[in-house]
Amino acid sequence: MSRPLYRGLSGGGRVGGGHDLFDQNYKVKDSLENGFGHEATCSGRVARSRPSLTFLLLKLALVIVTTLALSGSLYWALSISTSSPHNIYNGYRRLQEQLVADLSDIGELSLGKARLKELEFCPPEYENYVPCYYNISESLDLGDHDTPIEYERLCVRESAKDRGCLILPPRNYKIPLRWPSGRDFIWKENVKITGQEFSSGSLTKRMMVEEEHISFHSDSLMVDGVEDYSHQIAEMIGLRNESNFNEAGVRTVLDIGCGFGSFGAHLFSKQLLTLCIANYEATGSQVQLTLERGIPAMIGSFASKQLPYPHLSFDMLHCARCGIEWEKNDGIFLVEVDRLLRPGGYFVWTSLMNTHRSLRDKENQKKLAIICDFAENLCWDMLSQQDETIVWKKTSKNKCYSSRKSGPAVCDRSRDIESPYYQPLNPCIAGTRSRRWIPIEYRTPWPYQAKLNFTELDMHGVHTEYFSEDAANWKSLVHNYWSLLSPLIFSDHPKRPGDEDPAPPFNMVRNVLDMNARFGGFNAALLDAGKSVWVMNVVPTSGPNYLPLIFDRGFIGVQHDWCEAFPTYPRTYDMVHADGLLSLEDHQKHRCSMLDIFLEIDRILRPEGWVIFHDASPLIEAARSVITKLKWDIRMMEFDGNSDEKLLVCQKPFFRKQQ
């Protein structure tokens, strides 16, 4: 296990050049009074009063501490006449710092058990708990269901009073292997599988289950099949091979029902960024296994709501036996695909229904005819059909919609919302009036598209100078973060303290979540620094929406309300980062408590995972008090000598389930 930070109210430090990172100076301020800083005990009840003897001892301790503090003050006053001005000043500073520390101890003692009480661990049935999708009572009788249960997102906000407990990992959980080894091997006990989920033999659901681990190794037939499959798609588009996807304008791919992420894992080596979405699954989750491999994924489904991504955001949508019946509901799921696709983007559909053998059935012929007719009415061109796979290309000319004889109407301005947040599915064609209507073949190719030009920034209302300043700031911050943390976890360091010398590439962090991404600057700086990470850029619904800009940079992200649960499984991110999130949420009065937010972070963070928060000093100090309940190791530091801002660095310990 890596070298631990101090638990609870630890000492402070500085981030910046020339300062001791672990300088023991800190200030303690009161928690916020607006309700954001309030937290409940685990049971939601007020802590019981202590016996009278305990109160007597507590009072005696307070008297002793106060007396010692006053004695120190008197001693300092008597020594003034014999000290030099320089020594007087230094003595005053030391006394001031000691007094603050003493008052902190007095405050903690006076609050007693209600302040210091750590949260309890959740019962075993919470092991794979996913709020908004998961019903705890159903976990006890999953074996009784002959057919899979389909879950649709339904968020009812629960406060820390309702679930004030910490989720433990499975009994035999192990820290995931480092990237890229973890892409091909995952620990079997880290995920919940029964063996029934991959018995179908689907191309994207093949793996080898061994005694301790699950293998997706490149020597297996499964990966070779994915290489041939992606090569086939490239040829159907008109390219030499999959290495030319980027030249054709393809960078971001949405993989619907991704299996276990093998398609995205292969495309990652070709500089394509693939986001997997799949329904919530109680066992054998496609999303859980994909994230365990270090591939981007989140829970999402084609049901009754729009997905939380802007229109015109993906260069390719891919569905390989994803189970969606595209011909149903008047083609509304295909309309959602069209909304997400950029002009000139590709929809790749692989289904057993498309084979010659299946098409001997008249019912399948009818279904395919409905889908092809509807695709034509969306102004899609069928480029090719081979075996099970059909590839369509979305039109690059929005004039096509006015020349159609039939098909969905074009959305009027009131219904053409750029970034809907789980709004009902819209039966009209979106994005045709957007300034972002730019064919993918005319866009700047990756990696240059990450640095948007003046015209592209102007579409998003961002000034070039501000964008450049933001990029330079993040470059400096990432350098400082790495300097601070690399002795513990990052790839720059050849060894993780406490471990034997690991095999290359020494990388301890892969899945990163940025809770308040703004322009995606943290993501860009990590890539510029050559880090082997991917970032889920989250744009809070309570702040300005720059998610379209993030997608236009070739990154991925999602809108989210941080008073609700994030659509992922427990233990899926190595690092959670937030800059200014607490200030943003503090302005939204009476939404949810700080403890609610940090409990959600604890749920999605892997054991030994890291949390970095940068915010206003009073909010960081209030957060530190809340985090003591979570049993995290904490370090608070001054930020570049700026007393108005502080940095909070935390590590989640690896708590093992009792045997």
C-alpha positions as CSV (number, residue, x, y, z in Angstrom):
1,M,0.0,0.0,0.0
2,S,1.3,3.5,-0.8
3,R,2.6,5.7,1.9
4,P,-0.4,7.0,3.9
5,L,-1.3,10.6,4.5
6,Y,-2.2,11.7,8.0
7,R,-5.8,10.8,8.9
8,G,-8.3,13.5,9.8
9,L,-7.3,17.0,10.7
10,S,-3.7,17.0,9.3
11,G,-1.1,19.6,9.0
12,G,-1.0,22.0,6.1
13,G,1.5,22.7,3.3
14,R,2.1,24.8,0.2
15,V,1.8,24.1,-3.5
16,G,4.4,26.1,-5.4
17,G,8.1,26.6,-5.8
18,G,10.5,26.6,-2.9
19,H,8.1,25.9,-0.1
20,D,7.8,22.9,2.2
21,L,4.9,20.8,0.9
22,F,4.1,19.6,4.3
23,D,4.5,22.8,6.4
24,Q,2.6,22.4,9.6
25,N,0.7,25.7,9.5
26,Y,-3.1,25.7,9.2
27,K,-6.1,27.6,10.2
28,V,-9.4,26.2,11.3
29,K,-12.6,28.1,10.6
30,D,-16.2,27.4,11.3
31,S,-18.3,25.4,8.9
32,L,-20.6,27.3,6.5
33,E,-23.8,28.7,7.8
34,N,-25.8,28.4,4.6
35,G,-26.6,24.7,5.0
36,F,-24.0,23.5,2.4
37,G,-21.5,22.7,5.1
38,H,-23.9,20.9,7.5
39,E,-23.6,17.2,7.8
40,A,-25.6,14.5,9.6
41,T,-24.5,11.6,11.7
42,C,-24.6,8.2,10.1
43,S,-28.0,7.4,11.6
44,G,-29.3,10.9,11.0
45,R,-30.0,11.4,14.7
46,V,-28.5,13.8,17.1
47,A,-25.7,12.1,19.1
48,R,-26.7,11.2,22.7
49,S,-25.4,13.1,25.7
50,R,-22.4,11.7,27.5
51,P,-22.5,10.6,31.1
52,S,-21.8,13.3,33.7
53,L,-18.4,12.0,34.5
54,T,-17.3,12.4,30.9
55,F,-18.5,16.0,30.9
56,L,-16.5,16.6,34.1
57,L,-13.3,15.3,32.6
58,L,-14.0,17.2,29.4
59,K,-14.4,20.5,31.4
60,L,-11.2,19.8,33.3
61,A,-9.3,19.2,30.0
62,L,-10.6,22.5,28.6
63,V,-9.4,24.3,31.7
64,I,-5.9,22.8,31.5
65,V,-5.5,23.6,27.8
66,T,-6.8,27.2,28.3
67,T,-4.5,27.7,31.3
68,L,-1.5,26.4,29.3
69,A,-2.3,28.8,26.4
70,L,-2.6,31.8,28.8
71,S,0.6,30.8,30.5
72,G,2.4,30.8,27.2
73,S,1.0,34.2,26.4
74,L,2.2,35.5,29.8
75,Y,5.6,34.1,29.3
76,W,5.8,35.7,25.9
77,A,4.8,39.1,27.3
78,L,7.5,38.9,30.1
79,S,10.2,38.1,27.5
80,I,9.5,41.1,25.3
81,S,11.8,43.5,27.2
82,T,14.8,41.2,26.7
83,S,14.3,40.1,23.1
84,S,15.3,41.8,19.8
85,P,12.5,43.0,17.5
86,H,13.2,40.2,15.1
87,N,12.8,37.6,17.8
88,I,9.7,39.3,19.2
89,Y,8.1,39.0,15.7
90,N,9.0,35.4,15.3
91,G,7.8,34.6,18.8
92,Y,4.5,36.3,18.1
93,R,4.0,34.3,15.0
94,R,4.8,31.0,16.8
95,L,2.4,31.9,19.6
96,Q,-0.3,32.9,17.1
97,E,0.1,29.6,15.3
98,Q,0.1,27.6,18.6
99,L,-3.0,29.4,19.8
100,V,-4.8,28.6,16.6
101,A,-3.9,25.0,17.0
102,D,-5.0,25.0,20.6
103,L,-8.3,26.6,19.7
104,S,-8.8,24.0,17.0
105,D,-8.3,21.2,19.6
106,I,-10.7,22.9,22.0
107,G,-13.3,23.2,19.2
108,E,-13.0,19.5,18.3
109,L,-13.2,18.5,22.0
110,S,-16.3,20.7,22.6
111,L,-18.1,19.3,19.6
112,G,-17.2,15.8,20.9
113,K,-18.6,12.7,19.4
114,A,-21.0,14.4,17.1
115,R,-18.1,16.0,15.2
116,L,-15.5,13.2,15.2
117,K,-17.9,10.3,14.7
118,E,-16.9,8.4,11.5
119,L,-19.5,6.9,9.3
120,E,-20.1,3.2,9.5
121,F,-19.7,0.7,6.7
122,C,-22.7,-0.3,4.6
123,P,-24.2,-3.8,4.7
124,P,-22.9,-6.3,2.1
125,E,-25.9,-5.8,-0.2
126,Y,-24.6,-2.3,-1.0
127,E,-21.4,-3.7,-2.6
128,N,-22.4,-2.7,-6.1
129,Y,-24.9,0.0,-5.2
130,V,-25.9,2.4,-8.0
131,P,-28.4,5.0,-6.9
132,C,-31.1,6.1,-9.5
133,Y,-31.0,2.5,-10.9
134,Y,-30.6,0.0,-8.2
135,N,-33.2,-1.4,-5.8
136,I,-31.5,-2.9,-2.8
137,S,-34.4,-5.4,-2.2
138,E,-33.9,-6.8,-5.7
139,S,-30.3,-7.8,-4.9
140,L,-31.5,-10.5,-2.6
141,D,-33.6,-12.4,-5.1
142,L,-31.8,-11.8,-8.5
143,G,-31.6,-15.5,-9.0
144,D,-35.4,-15.8,-9.3
145,H,-35.6,-13.8,-12.5
146,D,-35.6,-15.8,-15.7
147,T,-35.4,-12.8,-17.9
148,P,-33.1,-9.7,-17.5
149,I,-34.6,-6.7,-15.7
150,E,-34.5,-3.5,-17.6
151,Y,-33.7,-0.4,-15.5
152,E,-34.4,3.2,-16.4
153,R,-32.9,6.1,-14.6
154,L,-35.1,7.4,-11.8
155,C,-33.3,9.7,-9.3
156,V,-34.9,10.5,-6.0
157,R,-32.4,12.5,-4.0
158,E,-31.3,10.8,-0.8
159,S,-29.4,12.7,1.8
160,A,-26.6,11.4,4.0
161,K,-29.4,10.8,6.6
162,D,-30.9,8.1,4.3
163,R,-27.6,6.4,3.3
164,G,-24.9,7.6,5.7
165,C,-22.5,4.7,5.2
166,L,-19.4,3.8,3.3
167,I,-19.5,1.0,0.7
168,L,-16.9,-1.7,1.2
169,P,-15.2,-3.5,-1.8
170,P,-15.8,-7.2,-2.3
171,R,-14.1,-9.5,0.1
172,N,-11.3,-10.6,-2.3
173,Y,-11.0,-7.3,-4.1
174,K,-7.5,-6.4,-5.4
175,I,-6.1,-3.1,-6.7
176,P,-6.5,-3.1,-10.5
177,L,-3.4,-3.8,-12.6
178,R,-1.6,-0.8,-14.0
179,W,-2.3,0.4,-17.5
180,P,-1.9,-1.0,-20.1
181,S,-1.7,-4.4,-18.4
182,G,-5.1,-3.7,-16.8
183,R,-6.6,-3.4,-20.3
184,D,-6.0,-7.1,-21.0
185,F,-6.3,-8.6,-17.4
186,I,-8.8,-7.8,-14.6
187,W,-9.2,-9.4,-11.2
188,K,-12.2,-11.7,-11.3
189,E,-13.4,-10.8,-7.8
190,N,-13.4,-7.1,-8.6
191,V,-16.6,-7.4,-10.7
192,K,-19.9,-9.1,-10.2
193,I,-20.4,-11.9,-12.8
194,T,-22.2,-15.2,-12.8
195,G,-20.9,-16.7,-16.1
196,Q,-24.2,-16.3,-17.9
197,E,-23.5,-12.8,-19.3
198,F,-21.0,-13.8,-21.9
199,S,-22.2,-17.2,-23.0
200,S,-23.7,-15.8,-26.2
201,G,-20.4,-15.7,-28.0
202,S,-20.8,-12.1,-29.1
203,L,-17.7,-10.6,-30.7
204,T,-17.4,-7.9,-28.0
205,K,-18.3,-10.3,-25.1
206,R,-15.6,-12.9,-25.5
207,M,-13.1,-13.4,-22.6
208,M,-11.3,-16.1,-20.7
209,V,-12.3,-16.6,-17.1
210,E,-9.6,-18.2,-15.1
211,E,-9.2,-18.9,-11.4
212,E,-8.2,-15.4,-10.3
213,H,-8.5,-13.1,-13.3
214,I,-10.4,-12.5,-16.5
215,S,-8.3,-12.3,-19.7
216,F,-8.8,-10.1,-22.7
217,H,-5.2,-10.7,-23.9
218,S,-4.2,-9.8,-27.4
219,D,-3.3,-13.4,-28.2
220,S,-6.9,-14.4,-27.9
221,L,-9.2,-14.9,-30.8
222,M,-11.5,-12.2,-29.4
223,V,-9.0,-9.4,-30.0
224,D,-8.0,-10.7,-33.4
225,G,-11.6,-10.6,-34.3
226,V,-12.0,-7.0,-33.2
227,E,-9.0,-6.1,-35.3
228,D,-10.5,-7.7,-38.4
229,Y,-13.9,-6.1,-37.5
230,S,-12.5,-2.6,-37.2
231,H,-10.5,-3.1,-40.4
232,Q,-13.7,-4.1,-42.2
233,I,-15.5,-1.0,-41.0
234,A,-12.7,1.2,-42.2
235,E,-12.8,-0.4,-45.7
236,M,-16.6,0.0,-45.8
237,I,-16.2,3.7,-45.1
238,G,-13.6,3.9,-47.9
239,L,-10.4,3.9,-45.9
240,R,-7.3,1.7,-46.2
241,N,-7.5,0.5,-42.6
242,E,-8.5,1.7,-39.1
243,S,-5.4,3.7,-38.7
244,N,-6.9,6.2,-41.2
245,F,-10.0,6.9,-39.2
246,N,-8.5,10.1,-37.9
247,E,-7.8,11.3,-41.4
248,A,-11.5,10.9,-42.2
249,G,-12.4,13.1,-39.3
250,V,-13.3,10.4,-36.7
251,R,-12.0,11.0,-33.2
252,T,-14.9,10.4,-30.7
253,V,-17.0,7.3,-30.9
254,L,-20.1,6.4,-28.9
255,D,-20.3,2.6,-28.5
256,I,-23.9,1.5,-27.6
257,G,-24.0,-1.7,-25.6
258,C,-20.3,-2.1,-25.9
259,G,-19.9,-5.7,-24.6
260,F,-16.8,-5.5,-22.4
261,G,-15.1,-2.6,-24.2
262,S,-12.9,-4.6,-26.6
263,F,-13.8,-2.4,-29.6
264,G,-13.0,0.8,-27.7
265,A,-9.8,-0.7,-26.3
266,H,-8.6,-1.5,-29.8
267,L,-9.5,2.0,-31.2
268,F,-7.7,3.7,-28.4
269,S,-4.4,2.5,-29.9
270,K,-5.5,4.3,-33.1
271,Q,-6.0,7.7,-31.3
272,L,-9.8,7.3,-31.2
273,L,-11.6,8.0,-27.9
274,T,-14.5,5.6,-27.4
275,L,-17.2,6.1,-24.8
276,C,-19.2,3.0,-23.9
277,I,-22.8,3.3,-22.7
278,A,-25.0,0.4,-21.6
279,N,-28.0,-0.3,-19.4
280,Y,-27.6,-0.8,-15.7
281,E,-27.0,-4.5,-15.1
282,A,-27.0,-6.1,-11.7
283,T,-24.4,-8.7,-12.7
284,G,-22.0,-9.0,-15.6
285,S,-22.2,-5.2,-16.2
286,Q,-20.8,-4.1,-19.5
287,V,-20.0,-0.7,-18.0
288,Q,-18.4,-2.1,-14.8
289,L,-16.1,-4.5,-16.7
290,T,-15.2,-1.8,-19.3
291,L,-14.2,0.7,-16.6
292,E,-12.3,-2.0,-14.8
293,R,-10.2,-2.3,-17.9
294,G,-9.5,1.4,-18.0
295,I,-11.8,2.2,-21.0
296,P,-14.3,5.1,-20.8
297,A,-17.9,4.0,-19.9
298,M,-21.0,5.1,-18.1
299,I,-24.6,3.9,-17.6
300,G,-26.9,5.1,-20.3
301,S,-29.7,3.7,-22.4
302,F,-32.0,4.3,-25.3
303,A,-35.3,4.3,-23.5
304,S,-37.5,7.3,-23.0
305,K,-35.0,10.1,-22.3
306,Q,-32.3,11.8,-24.3
307,L,-28.7,11.0,-23.4
308,P,-26.9,13.8,-21.5
309,Y,-24.7,14.9,-24.4
310,P,-25.0,17.9,-26.7
311,H,-26.2,17.5,-30.2
312,L,-23.6,17.2,-33.0
313,S,-20.9,15.7,-30.6
314,F,-19.8,12.2,-31.9
315,D,-18.1,11.3,-35.1
316,M,-19.3,7.7,-35.0
317,L,-22.0,5.8,-33.2
318,H,-21.5,2.0,-33.1
319,C,-24.0,-0.7,-32.2
320,A,-22.8,-4.3,-32.4
321,R,-25.7,-6.6,-31.3
322,C,-26.6,-3.9,-28.8
323,G,-30.2,-5.2,-28.5
324,I,-32.0,-2.0,-29.5
325,E,-35.0,-2.5,-31.8
326,W,-34.4,0.4,-34.1
327,E,-37.6,-0.1,-36.1
328,K,-39.9,0.5,-33.1
329,N,-41.4,3.7,-31.7
330,D,-41.6,5.3,-35.1
331,G,-37.8,5.3,-35.4
332,I,-37.3,7.7,-32.5
333,F,-34.1,5.9,-31.3
334,L,-32.6,6.6,-34.8
335,V,-33.6,10.3,-34.4
336,E,-31.6,10.3,-31.2
337,V,-28.6,8.8,-33.0
338,D,-29.0,11.5,-35.6
339,R,-29.0,14.2,-32.9
340,L,-25.7,13.0,-31.5
341,L,-23.9,12.5,-34.8
342,R,-21.9,15.3,-36.3
343,P,-22.6,16.2,-40.0
344,G,-20.8,13.6,-42.1
345,G,-20.6,11.2,-39.1
346,Y,-21.1,7.4,-39.4
347,F,-23.6,5.0,-37.8
348,V,-22.3,1.5,-37.8
349,W,-24.9,-1.2,-37.0
350,T,-24.0,-4.9,-36.7
351,S,-26.8,-7.4,-36.1
352,L,-27.5,-11.0,-36.8
353,M,-30.8,-9.8,-38.4
354,N,-28.7,-8.5,-41.3
355,T,-27.3,-11.8,-42.5
356,H,-28.6,-13.6,-45.6
357,R,-29.9,-16.5,-43.5
358,S,-31.9,-14.2,-41.1
359,L,-33.3,-12.3,-44.0
360,R,-35.0,-15.4,-45.3
361,D,-37.6,-14.6,-42.6
362,K,-40.2,-12.2,-43.9
363,E,-40.5,-10.6,-40.5
364,N,-36.8,-9.7,-40.5
365,Q,-37.1,-8.4,-44.1
366,K,-39.9,-6.1,-43.0
367,K,-37.9,-4.8,-40.0
368,L,-34.8,-4.1,-42.1
369,A,-36.9,-2.3,-44.7
370,I,-38.4,0.0,-42.0
371,I,-35.0,0.9,-40.7
372,C,-33.5,1.5,-44.1
373,D,-36.5,3.7,-45.2
374,F,-36.3,5.7,-41.9
375,A,-32.5,6.2,-42.3
376,E,-33.1,7.5,-45.8
377,N,-35.7,10.0,-44.4
378,L,-33.0,11.2,-42.0
379,C,-30.8,12.0,-45.0
380,W,-28.4,9.2,-44.3
381,D,-26.6,7.5,-47.1
382,M,-26.0,3.8,-46.9
383,L,-22.3,3.4,-47.7
384,S,-22.0,-0.4,-47.6
385,Q,-23.4,-3.7,-46.2
386,Q,-21.2,-6.7,-45.5
387,D,-22.2,-9.7,-43.6
388,E,-23.9,-8.5,-40.4
389,T,-22.7,-4.9,-40.7
390,I,-24.3,-1.8,-42.3
391,V,-22.6,1.6,-42.4
392,W,-24.6,4.8,-42.9
393,K,-23.2,8.3,-43.3
394,K,-25.1,11.3,-42.0
395,T,-25.6,14.2,-44.5
396,S,-23.2,17.1,-44.5
397,K,-25.7,19.4,-46.1
398,N,-28.7,20.6,-44.0
399,K,-30.5,21.6,-47.2
400,C,-31.3,17.9,-47.6
401,Y,-34.0,18.1,-45.0
402,S,-36.1,20.6,-47.0
403,S,-36.0,18.4,-50.1
404,R,-37.4,15.3,-48.5
405,K,-40.9,14.1,-49.2
406,S,-41.4,12.4,-45.8
407,G,-39.6,11.9,-42.5
408,P,-39.2,13.6,-39.1
409,A,-39.7,17.4,-39.0
410,V,-36.8,19.7,-38.3
411,C,-37.0,21.0,-34.7
412,D,-38.1,24.6,-34.2
413,R,-36.0,26.8,-32.0
414,S,-38.0,26.1,-28.9
415,R,-37.3,22.4,-29.1
416,D,-33.8,22.5,-30.5
417,I,-32.0,22.3,-27.1
418,E,-28.2,21.9,-27.5
419,S,-27.6,20.1,-24.3
420,P,-30.7,18.4,-22.9
421,Y,-30.4,16.9,-19.4
422,Y,-32.4,13.7,-19.5
423,Q,-35.3,15.3,-21.3
424,P,-37.9,13.2,-23.1
425,L,-36.8,11.9,-26.5
426,N,-37.5,14.4,-29.2
427,P,-39.1,13.1,-32.4
428,C,-37.6,16.0,-34.5
429,I,-34.2,16.5,-36.2
430,A,-32.0,18.7,-34.0
431,G,-28.9,20.9,-34.6
432,T,-29.6,22.1,-38.1
433,R,-29.4,25.7,-37.1
434,S,-26.3,25.4,-34.9
435,R,-23.1,27.2,-35.7
436,R,-21.4,23.9,-34.8
437,W,-22.9,22.3,-38.0
438,I,-19.5,21.5,-39.5
439,P,-18.9,18.3,-41.5
440,I,-16.3,16.0,-39.8
441,E,-14.1,16.0,-42.9
442,Y,-13.7,19.8,-42.6
443,R,-12.8,19.8,-38.9
444,T,-9.2,20.1,-37.6
445,P,-7.9,16.6,-37.1
446,W,-6.7,15.2,-33.8
447,P,-4.5,16.1,-31.9
448,Y,-4.6,19.7,-33.3
449,Q,-8.3,20.0,-32.7
450,A,-7.7,20.2,-28.9
451,K,-6.3,23.7,-29.4
452,L,-9.4,25.5,-30.8
453,N,-8.8,28.5,-33.1
454,F,-10.4,32.0,-32.8
455,T,-13.4,31.1,-35.0
456,E,-14.1,27.9,-33.1
457,L,-13.9,29.7,-29.7
458,D,-16.1,32.5,-30.9
459,M,-18.9,29.9,-31.6
460,H,-18.8,29.2,-27.8
461,G,-18.5,32.8,-26.7
462,V,-15.0,32.4,-25.4
463,H,-12.2,34.9,-26.0
464,T,-8.9,33.6,-27.3
465,E,-6.9,35.4,-24.6
466,Y,-9.0,33.8,-21.8
467,F,-8.7,30.4,-23.3
468,S,-4.9,30.6,-23.7
469,E,-4.6,31.9,-20.1
470,D,-6.7,29.0,-18.9
471,A,-4.5,26.5,-20.8
472,A,-1.3,28.0,-19.4
473,N,-2.7,27.9,-15.9
474,W,-3.6,24.2,-16.2
475,K,-0.2,23.3,-17.6
476,S,1.4,24.8,-14.5
477,L,-1.2,23.2,-12.1
478,V,-0.7,19.7,-13.6
479,H,3.1,20.1,-13.2
480,N,2.6,21.1,-9.5
481,Y,0.1,18.2,-8.9
482,W,2.6,15.7,-10.4
483,S,5.5,17.1,-8.4
484,L,3.4,16.7,-5.3
485,L,2.0,13.2,-6.0
486,S,4.5,11.5,-8.2
487,P,6.6,10.1,-5.3
488,L,3.4,8.2,-4.3
489,I,1.5,7.1,-7.4
490,F,2.4,8.4,-10.8
491,S,4.3,7.0,-13.7
492,D,7.2,9.5,-13.4
493,H,8.3,7.7,-10.3
494,P,10.0,4.3,-10.8
495,K,8.6,2.7,-7.7
496,R,5.6,2.9,-5.5
497,P,6.7,3.2,-1.8
498,G,6.2,0.0,0.1
499,D,6.0,-2.1,-3.1
500,E,8.6,-4.3,-4.8
501,D,9.9,-2.8,-8.0
502,P,7.0,-3.0,-10.4
503,A,7.1,-3.9,-14.1
504,P,6.9,-0.9,-16.5
505,P,5.1,1.4,-17.1
506,F,4.6,2.2,-13.4
507,N,1.4,4.0,-14.0
508,M,-1.0,4.0,-11.0
509,V,-3.8,6.2,-12.4
510,R,-5.9,5.6,-15.5
511,N,-9.6,6.6,-14.9
512,V,-9.9,10.3,-14.0
513,L,-13.1,12.2,-13.2
514,D,-13.1,16.0,-13.4
515,M,-16.2,17.2,-11.5
516,N,-16.1,20.8,-12.8
517,A,-14.4,20.6,-16.2
518,R,-15.2,24.1,-17.6
519,F,-13.2,24.1,-20.9
520,G,-11.6,20.7,-20.3
521,G,-8.3,22.4,-19.4
522,F,-7.3,19.7,-16.9
523,N,-7.8,17.0,-19.5
524,A,-5.7,18.9,-22.1
525,A,-2.9,19.5,-19.7
526,L,-2.7,15.8,-18.7
527,L,-2.4,14.8,-22.3
528,D,0.1,17.5,-23.1
529,A,2.2,16.2,-20.2
530,G,2.1,12.7,-21.8
531,K,0.1,11.0,-19.0
532,S,-1.6,7.7,-19.9
533,V,-5.0,8.7,-18.6
534,W,-8.5,9.4,-19.9
535,V,-10.8,12.0,-18.3
536,M,-14.5,12.1,-17.9
537,N,-15.2,15.8,-18.1
538,V,-18.3,16.6,-16.1
539,V,-20.1,19.9,-16.6
540,P,-22.4,20.6,-13.6
541,T,-25.9,21.6,-14.4
542,S,-25.6,24.4,-11.8
543,G,-22.9,26.2,-13.8
544,P,-22.1,27.5,-17.3
545,N,-22.4,24.8,-20.0
546,Y,-19.2,24.4,-22.0
547,L,-19.8,20.7,-22.8
548,P,-20.2,21.4,-26.5
549,L,-16.7,23.1,-26.5
550,I,-15.2,20.0,-24.7
551,F,-16.6,17.7,-27.4
552,D,-15.3,20.0,-30.1
553,R,-11.8,19.7,-28.6
554,G,-12.0,15.9,-29.1
555,F,-12.6,15.0,-25.5
556,I,-15.6,13.3,-23.9
557,G,-17.9,14.4,-21.1
558,V,-21.3,14.6,-19.7
559,Q,-23.7,17.0,-17.9
560,H,-24.5,16.1,-14.3
561,D,-26.2,17.4,-11.2
562,W,-23.9,16.6,-8.3
563,C,-26.8,16.5,-5.9
564,E,-27.7,13.2,-7.7
565,A,-25.7,10.0,-8.1
566,F,-23.3,9.8,-11.0
567,P,-24.2,7.0,-13.5
568,T,-21.5,4.6,-12.7
569,Y,-20.7,1.7,-10.4
570,P,-18.8,1.8,-7.2
571,R,-14.9,1.7,-7.4
572,T,-14.6,2.9,-11.0
573,Y,-12.3,5.9,-10.8
574,D,-8.7,6.2,-9.7
575,M,-8.8,10.0,-9.2
576,V,-11.5,12.6,-8.7
577,H,-10.6,16.2,-9.3
578,A,-12.6,19.4,-8.7
579,D,-11.6,23.0,-9.1
580,G,-14.2,25.5,-7.9
581,L,-17.0,23.0,-7.5
582,L,-17.7,23.8,-3.8
583,S,-18.0,27.5,-4.6
584,L,-20.3,26.7,-7.5
585,E,-22.6,24.5,-5.3
586,D,-22.4,27.0,-2.4
587,H,-24.2,29.6,-4.6
588,Q,-27.0,27.1,-5.1
589,K,-28.7,27.4,-1.7
590,H,-30.3,24.5,0.1
591,R,-29.7,21.9,-2.7
592,C,-27.7,19.2,-0.9
593,S,-25.1,19.0,1.8
594,M,-21.3,18.8,1.4
595,L,-21.5,15.4,3.0
596,D,-23.9,14.2,0.3
597,I,-21.4,15.1,-2.4
598,F,-18.4,13.5,-0.7
599,L,-20.3,10.3,0.0
600,E,-20.9,10.0,-3.7
601,I,-17.2,10.6,-4.4
602,D,-16.4,7.8,-1.9
603,R,-18.8,5.5,-3.7
604,I,-17.2,5.9,-7.1
605,L,-13.6,6.1,-6.0
606,R,-11.4,3.0,-6.0
607,P,-9.6,1.9,-2.8
608,E,-6.3,3.8,-2.6
609,G,-7.8,6.3,-5.1
610,W,-7.0,10.1,-4.9
611,V,-9.1,13.2,-4.5
612,I,-7.8,16.7,-5.4
613,F,-10.0,19.7,-4.5
614,H,-9.0,23.4,-5.1
615,D,-11.3,26.1,-3.8
616,A,-11.8,29.0,-1.5
617,S,-10.1,28.6,1.9
618,P,-13.3,28.6,4.0
619,L,-14.9,25.9,1.8
620,I,-11.8,23.7,1.8
621,E,-11.6,23.9,5.6
622,A,-15.3,23.1,5.9
623,A,-14.7,20.2,3.5
624,R,-11.8,18.9,5.6
625,S,-14.1,18.7,8.6
626,V,-16.7,16.7,6.6
627,I,-14.1,14.3,5.2
628,T,-13.0,13.2,8.7
629,K,-16.3,11.2,8.7
630,L,-15.2,9.3,5.6
631,K,-12.0,7.9,7.1
632,W,-9.9,9.3,4.3
633,D,-6.3,10.4,4.7
634,I,-6.2,14.1,4.3
635,R,-3.6,16.8,3.5
636,M,-4.5,20.5,3.2
637,M,-2.1,23.0,1.6
638,E,-1.9,26.6,0.9
639,F,-2.1,27.4,-2.8
640,D,0.8,29.3,-4.3
641,G,1.0,31.6,-1.3
642,N,-2.6,32.7,-1.8
643,S,-4.4,32.7,1.5
644,D,-7.8,33.0,-0.2
645,E,-7.5,29.5,-1.8
646,K,-6.3,26.1,-0.6
647,L,-5.7,22.7,-2.0
648,L,-7.1,19.5,-0.4
649,V,-5.4,16.2,-1.3
650,C,-7.0,13.0,0.0
651,Q,-6.5,9.3,-0.4
652,K,-9.2,6.7,0.2
653,P,-7.7,3.9,2.3
654,F,-8.2,0.2,1.3
655,F,-10.7,-1.0,3.9
656,R,-11.1,-4.8,3.7
657,K,-14.3,-6.5,4.5
658,Q,-14.2,-8.5,7.7
659,Q,-13.6,-12.2,7.0
